[in-house]
Amino acid sequence: MENIAKIFNKLKTIFSVQSVIGAVIGMMGGFIYYLKVGCATGACPIKSNPWLMLLWGGLIGGLIGDIFTKKTKTKT
């Protein structure tokens, strides 16, 4: 159980809560975009695949969520 706590603490230092929430919202947005807009012909490599739209939506959402993370300054 201690190993799981160590892993969770390590992930908390890498990913902020805001970026994870942003990634989840972005994934939902990417899937909704796929459903509503998508690509009718199938010639669009990204928009015609729901998994790639989830990936891109999550990436963009995570980056936007990371903007709102308060960074701490370190002394050198």
N, C-alpha and C positions, 0 to 999 in steps of 0.2 A: 504494500500500500504506500510505503514511503517513496518508492520509485515512481509511482504515478504522480505523487505530489511534486516530486522534483521535475518531472517532465512538464507538468502543468505550469509550474513556476517559470521554467525555461521558455515555454511558449508564450507566457504572459510578457516576458521581456522582449520577445521578438515581435509579436503581434499585439497591437493595442485593441481594446474593446471597440473603439470607434471604427477601426479598419475592418474588423470582423463583421460588425453590424453593417457597414457600408458594402462589404462584399456580398453579404446575404441579400441585401436590398438590390444591389446591382444584378445579382443572378436572377432574381425575380423579374426585374426590369428587362433583362436580356431575353428571358423566356417569353414575356408578354410581347416584346418587340417581334420575336420570331412568330408568335401566333397572329399578331395583328398586321404586321407589315411583311415580314418574311421575304421570300423570293418566289414568284409564281413560276418562273421558267426552270428553276433549279440550277441556273448557270452561275449564281453567286456562291462562291465557295464558303463564305462565312455565314451569310444570312440564310442559307438553305439547310443548315445543320443545327438542330436545337442544342446539341452539346457544345458546339463552338460558340453559340450565342450566350450560353450559360457561362462559359469560360471568360469571354470578353466582357460580359456584363459584370461578373464578379471581380475581374481585374480592375476595371474602371471604377466600380463602386468602392473597392478596397483602397484605391489610390485617393479617391475623393474623401473617404472617411479618414484616411491618414492625415489629411490636411488639418483636421480638427483635433489632432492629438497634441497635447501640450508636451513639448520637448524640454528636458532638463539640461541645464548647462553644466559641463564638467570643467573642473579646474585643471590646468596643465602645469 
